[in-house]
Amino acid sequence: MDTDHLGRPIVVITGMGVITSLGQGQAANWKALTAGQSGIRRITRFPVGNMRTTIAGTVDFIPVEDPSAPALSQRLAELVIDEALAESGIGRPGAFPGPLFMALPPVEMEWPQRFALAAASGANDQVTYDDLLRAAGSGKFEGYYTRFLFASVGEALADRFGTQGSPIATSTACASGGTSIQLGVEAIRRGEADAALVVGTDASVNAESLIRFSLLSALSTRNDPPSAASRPFSKDREGFVMAEGAGALVLESLAAARARGAKVLAVVEGCGEQADGFHRTRSSPDGKPIIACMRNALADAGLAPEDVGYINAHGTGTPENDKMEWVGVSTVFGERAGSIPMSSNKSMIGHSLTAAGAVEAIFTALTLREGLMPPTINYEIPDPTLPVDCVPNVARPVTGLKHAISNSFGFGGQNVCLVLGTA
Amino acid sequence: MPRDLDRDALITGIGLVSCLGSGIEATWDALRSFSPVVDAETFAPFPVHPLAPLDLDKQIPKRGDQRQMEAWQRMGVFAAGLALDSAGLKGNADLLSRMDMIVAAGGGERDYTVDAAILSGYGKQADPGAWLNERLLGDLRPTLFLAQLSNLLAGNISIVHGVTGSSRTFMGEEACGADAVRIACARIAADQGDMVLVGGSYNAQRPDVLLHYEMGGLLRHAPFAPVWARQADGPGMVLGSVGCFLVIESRASARRRGVEAFGHIAGIRTDRCRREPGQATANARVQLAAMPAHDPAATAVISGASGAPAPTREEAVLLAELGLPVRASATALGHSLEPAFPASLALAALAVKHGTLFPPLEPAEAAMASPLRQALVTGWGHWRGEAMALVEAA
């Protein structure tokens, strides 16, 4: 059967590529992730004097010219797409037979560029935007204009990989990666395409973005040692750790994958979402949107809660998120909730923000394939109000795992849940 | 396969705010007796089309909500409220909680005072990096971050109006506005949803966005001139503050609710190219061929031409060849990037609903005396992306 319980094309994953602070590629990441290693480190990219948080899961091992968030985000996307395409074997180089869906961080010109404009303006005492505008008129900064267009990363990727049609860049904050997968699944289900290329990428650790999260008291300030800062589900958790990364997935209809003899890595069985109108940064206290999001995903997959054997948690390690995620999980899964393994990759890779949903969907697929559940590290002091089996500190083998869910929640009331199944 | 009429995508609500006014009646009246609304002073030498004053309390009743947003979000939330009112959905908690939403958004809004202080002081510090951190930590308002995030327009619409079925934000200047509409229509056609709130907003009255396009050499420096006339005496974009949302609804749902539609989006296509000369035209020809048939005697074009020199000139040649009456929406509203395509669709739907095209906005545009039944909408991005839609009477 090539169609699902609602008669829609079954959507499968035939290629994956990933970069996180733990390294480049599925193999390196999976090895480190299942060994309980942390990719969180001291920030060396920019001065951290006066900062409360001085650590992050930066990706410092990929060189890029004229560094900026979009430049590195684009480079990470290129590399993970290369890996996913190589595994999938789909299409020809530079000619991907389907649309491109991306989760990208919002783009904005950064301080190095503003300082360059200010220097070029010749203003020597009080510098205002009038001075920057005068410098901009020189025509010497056209490169900045192109780089900081919201469309620039997508257009570059569409050119490089020869995807079809207008590239779709989505931002649903920390749920973006999940949303981009959902958009790809929906396009295939509508019959618009037999394949879709999905990528989530985020390399926006810079001084101002770190400070913005810091001002919202969202970040861990437990700087020593960096590896101990991200503590999802622990009683002494105090915030998330900003991180970078990228994940790419080749999605195909099962029929198309089978027709070309492709190896199916996992099935995207369902997607659910539910927006939350309660508050800009906080979840509705009753957890209703998170609950509805997970139930929508299970209904979309045609599964019942008892079919789910593993939960890849959003698990940011903020007091609020982990509490609300448990409210949702304990309601949806009832008495089983505390016995379903539910681990947080973010304990090791940090929170890769826009990319997280894509990166963690890939790790969920690997969990299903390998029968090995990555741990939640730094779990030293259980929170008695969160009686969760978070696979504490050591990876755990699992047999007979068929279905897993991956949660993503974001500022702005964004909630996405994906249901993945074994091939 | 015959078309499933029940799954037609109708426009059942329009919310539009711009320099021409607040709401579709004010907009239509202004188009019927057009004179440009331009602020030539504030950002001289760059003219901009300023947003008409809004009575924010009417759509954003809580002052706390108003304070939590910056201008682009307030105008978007306001326009979204107008669209829901216009569709008869405002306050219908049950339907709104199942309604889908696709927002086309940029982002940003900076604190110009903080930026200027940092730019002025940075070079004078012994440890400039640590000083920058100190200033940002001390001077940035924490909530400004939430006014900068692209998806927080959608987030505010969920909070203020209760639209929570789904919430996706697309980014990417003009193209994302067109793709938002395209995917909304595709979802409806495929029965993946019945009602979608689609649109966006753009605040042109910002030094940082002017800075961005000035770096690209794309802004008109001279006093205002209409889009087509501008090409002879200093081409370039004149940006405009616009908020525009559409309620796009299946015919079956509109019938169930007993609401009258503004128009039917009978076709919509989007694509991209590298913008080598002629490539955008080639895309537009493919799109035109894919549109449902239109009657040349009863069709006009609402062009989204931005004023940016190369694509505007190329589109003008193609439009001349089509020989239909044309109106450039950017002459009236200013160019508004993300919401530009939804706003052009709104003007097209209004004209189709009235059965008549509004008068020419400049001498280069031909009058149309005969009744209007269909409108082609073009949306070529100033840099990338080409879109086309056909709106017809519902």
Interface residues (C-beta under 8 A of the other chain):
Chain A: F46 P47 V48 G49 N50 M51 R52 L104 P106 V107 E108 M109 W111 R114 F115 L117 A118 A119 D125 Q126 V127 T128 Y129 D130 D131 L132 L133 A136 G137 G139 F141 E142 Y144 Y145 T146 F148 L149 F150 A151 G154 E155 A158 D159 G165 S166 P167 I168 A169 T170 S171 T172 A173 S176 T179 L183 E186 A187 R189 R190 G191 E192 A207 E208 I211 R212 F213 S214 L215 L216 E273 Q274 A275 D276 G277 F278 H279 R280 T281 P289 G410 F411 G412 G413 Q414
Chain B: Q68 M101 A105 G106 G107 G108 Y112 D115 A116 I118 L119 S120 Y122 G123 D127 G129 A130 W131 L132 N133 E134 L136 L137 L140 P142 L144 F145 L146 Q148 L149 S150 N151 L152 A154 G155 N156 S158 I159 G162 V163 T164 G165 S166 S167 R168 T169 F170 M171 G172 E173 A175 C176 A178 D179 R182 I183 A186 R187 A189 A190 Q192 P207 D208 L210 L211 H212 Y213 E214 M215 G216 G217 L218 T270 D271 R272 R274 G381 W383 R384 G385 A387
